[in-house]
Amino acid sequence: MAAVDLSTHPGHLARRLQQAHSLLWGAMVSEETTSPQFAVLNALEEKPGMDQRTLSEHVHLDRSTIADLVARLAGRELVERVRDPMDGRRNVLKLTEQGSRVHRKLVTRTARMNRVFLAPLDVDEQETLLRLIARVAGAAEELRG
């Protein structure tokens, strides 16, 4: 059987895109805080007081991944678990002051990194790429769910 052209394989291209993103993230954003950790910080900045299940759904990561991310961020004192004032049986999550500071710093850096990452495309192409990636990711998540 002949070799296939991997430039026609979306998974291969997605992996290359992820590698490029990881390289830029480490160089331009943070070596301490990963992109998924930033997604958690960002979600809690947007909607403080989410429980882990809701957070998992909000950032589109599975519950075991969220548990690990929250534990790491709590260990760095960026996120804290507090009793839900409406239901004392459950914990909710919120950013600490340090977590809010780190989030603010990373927002600026991620914006700069995204400009570099998408620079090979014009504005219309950037919008199209983001829309198509979101559509494919959403469809894949529906299959998994």
ZILIN-V173257 format. One record per residue. N is the residue number from 1. PSI is psi in radians with two decimals (999 if undefined). D_LAST is the distance of its C-alpha to the last C-alpha in Angstrom with 2 decimals. Layout:
# ZILIN-V173257
N:PSI:D_LAST ; N:PSI:D_LAST
This chain:
# ZILIN-V173257
1:2.42:34.84 ; 2:2.67:35.16 ; 3:2.61:33.16 ; 4:2.75:30.45 ; 5:1.82:30.57 ; 6:-0.24:27.83 ; 7:-0.16:28.35 ; 8:0.10:26.44 ; 9:1.92:23.37 ; 10:-0.64:20.76 ; 11:-0.73:19.40 ; 12:-0.77:23.02 ; 13:-0.65:23.72 ; 14:-0.70:20.68 ; 15:-0.73:21.97 ; 16:-0.72:25.44 ; 17:-0.75:24.33 ; 18:-0.69:22.66 ; 19:-0.77:25.92 ; 20:-0.74:27.97 ; 21:-0.80:26.00 ; 22:-0.71:26.40 ; 23:-0.85:30.08 ; 24:-0.71:30.69 ; 25:-0.87:28.80 ; 26:-0.64:31.02 ; 27:-0.60:34.12 ; 28:-0.34:33.74 ; 29:-1.16:31.47 ; 30:2.49:31.43 ; 31:-0.28:31.79 ; 32:-0.68:30.97 ; 33:2.13:27.85 ; 34:2.92:24.92 ; 35:-0.77:22.85 ; 36:-0.60:19.76 ; 37:-0.70:22.36 ; 38:-0.69:23.73 ; 39:-0.69:20.40 ; 40:-0.83:20.49 ; 41:-0.76:24.16 ; 42:-0.75:23.64 ; 43:-0.71:20.98 ; 44:-0.43:23.39 ; 45:-0.71:26.26 ; 46:-0.78:24.58 ; 47:1.37:23.41 ; 48:2.60:25.25 ; 49:0.24:24.48 ; 50:2.60:20.68 ; 51:2.98:19.42 ; 52:-0.64:17.28 ; 53:-0.81:14.03 ; 54:-0.72:14.79 ; 55:-0.76:15.91 ; 56:-0.80:12.75 ; 57:-0.69:10.89 ; 58:-0.69:14.09 ; 59:0.08:14.45 ; 60:0.78:10.92 ; 61:2.59:11.59 ; 62:2.82:10.24 ; 63:-0.60:12.39 ; 64:-0.64:14.81 ; 65:-0.76:15.58 ; 66:-0.74:16.26 ; 67:-0.76:18.46 ; 68:-0.78:20.43 ; 69:-0.78:20.86 ; 70:-0.73:22.06 ; 71:-0.75:24.38 ; 72:-0.76:25.88 ; 73:-0.64:26.40 ; 74:-0.68:27.89 ; 75:-0.51:30.11 ; 76:0.07:31.40 ; 77:0.65:31.98 ; 78:-0.43:29.89 ; 79:2.53:27.51 ; 80:2.61:28.51 ; 81:2.31:26.99 ; 82:2.71:28.87 ; 83:2.39:28.92 ; 84:2.11:27.31 ; 85:-0.38:30.45 ; 86:-0.38:28.84 ; 87:1.68:27.50 ; 88:-0.11:29.43 ; 89:-0.23:27.08 ; 90:2.76:24.42 ; 91:2.58:24.68 ; 92:2.92:23.79 ; 93:2.53:24.16 ; 94:2.76:26.70 ; 95:2.52:28.49 ; 96:3.04:31.93 ; 97:-0.74:34.80 ; 98:-0.67:34.50 ; 99:-0.72:30.76 ; 100:-0.69:31.71 ; 101:-0.80:34.45 ; 102:-0.76:32.24 ; 103:-0.86:29.70 ; 104:-0.76:32.60 ; 105:-0.74:33.96 ; 106:-0.52:30.71 ; 107:-0.81:30.06 ; 108:-0.78:33.34 ; 109:-0.68:32.74 ; 110:-0.63:29.27 ; 111:-0.76:30.78 ; 112:-0.77:33.54 ; 113:-0.74:31.28 ; 114:-0.65:29.10 ; 115:-0.75:32.38 ; 116:-0.78:33.42 ; 117:-0.72:30.09 ; 118:0.03:30.07 ; 119:-0.55:33.88 ; 120:-0.20:34.07 ; 121:2.59:32.56 ; 122:3.03:34.27 ; 123:-0.76:32.71 ; 124:-0.73:31.45 ; 125:-0.69:29.90 ; 126:-0.82:28.23 ; 127:-0.72:26.67 ; 128:-0.81:25.59 ; 129:-0.86:24.08 ; 130:-0.72:22.07 ; 131:-0.76:20.89 ; 132:-0.73:19.89 ; 133:-0.77:18.12 ; 134:-0.68:16.08 ; 135:-0.80:15.28 ; 136:-0.76:14.28 ; 137:-0.75:12.17 ; 138:-0.73:10.41 ; 139:-0.70:9.90 ; 140:-0.68:8.67 ; 141:-0.62:6.02 ; 142:-0.66:5.04 ; 143:-0.71:5.54 ; 144:-0.69:3.81 ; 145:999:0.00
